[in-house]
Amino acid sequence: MVKNNVFQFICYATTLTAEEFEPEWDRYVQKGMNKQNDQQLLEQVPGSKSRYKFVSKHTWDENAIQVAINNRQSAKHFPQHKVKLVQAGGYVLAAPVKKNLLSETGTRLILFIGHDERDMDFYSRIPGLENPVTYQAYYESCAFAYIMEYSVDADNAESLLQQLKLRQGIDAACYQECMVTH
């Protein structure tokens, strides 16, 4: 387990479009989190089915994340909007990453893996799932044991999702960088 940074994942269940959601997310982030973290908002790719339409990833110094989580723990929704928040929690890299394996503009397959998973090697045996960035729960209270991110070819994403949907205890979907213009 690598402990330099802690990655906070927040999942959002909503029916709002990206144009409606993104300004509310901006206000939420600016109000409750300081600018000492790197923030990334991902939007579910159309046709990909998951309960989380948006996922944000915040990169924190391991000493600063606890304050951020404590400040946002009570928020379960955006006031007066149809957005439910799921604080997935704080995660650390399970193994060092030599270079950024994730495409900034391409499709990402994200797996939210439950605490009952006992065969993590299963994911390395699926053709097309190579070079994951694997995050391991840093806190016992995390919603998932692991979160895995893969850069995938958009043409293969659907078949990979179909294989993964057969696996118990995971939620998988394809996401891309949320590109809303103001």
JORATA-V555770 format. One record per residue. N is the residue number from 1. NEAR is the number of other C-alpha atoms within 12 Angstrom. Layout:
BEGIN
{{N NEAR} {N NEAR}}
END
This chain:
BEGIN
{{1 18} {2 19} {3 22} {4 21} {5 27} {6 33} {7 43} {8 44} {9 42} {10 42} {11 37} {12 36} {13 28} {14 28} {15 20} {16 23} {17 22} {18 29} {19 17} {20 18} {21 30} {22 31} {23 22} {24 24} {25 37} {26 24} {27 15} {28 25} {29 28} {30 17} {31 16} {32 22} {33 28} {34 23} {35 17} {36 20} {37 25} {38 21} {39 25} {40 28} {41 33} {42 37} {43 42} {44 35} {45 29} {46 19} {47 15} {48 29} {49 24} {50 29} {51 24} {52 34} {53 36} {54 40} {55 45} {56 37} {57 33} {58 35} {59 33} {60 29} {61 23} {62 26} {63 18} {64 24} {65 32} {66 22} {67 19} {68 34} {69 32} {70 16} {71 19} {72 27} {73 21} {74 14} {75 22} {76 22} {77 23} {78 28} {79 14} {80 9} {81 20} {82 18} {83 30} {84 26} {85 31} {86 30} {87 33} {88 37} {89 38} {90 40} {91 44} {92 36} {93 29} {94 25} {95 19} {96 20} {97 18} {98 11} {99 11} {100 14} {101 20} {102 27} {103 22} {104 19} {105 19} {106 24} {107 30} {108 39} {109 45} {110 45} {111 38} {112 41} {113 34} {114 25} {115 21} {116 16} {117 19} {118 14} {119 16} {120 25} {121 12} {122 17} {123 31} {124 18} {125 15} {126 20} {127 16} {128 24} {129 29} {130 23} {131 27} {132 34} {133 32} {134 33} {135 39} {136 38} {137 32} {138 31} {139 23} {140 15} {141 16} {142 28} {143 30} {144 33} {145 31} {146 42} {147 43} {148 39} {149 35} {150 37} {151 32} {152 32} {153 23} {154 26} {155 14} {156 20} {157 31} {158 25} {159 22} {160 32} {161 33} {162 18} {163 23} {164 30} {165 21} {166 13} {167 23} {168 19} {169 22} {170 29} {171 30} {172 38} {173 42} {174 43} {175 42} {176 35} {177 28} {178 30} {179 22} {180 18} {181 9} {182 9}}
END
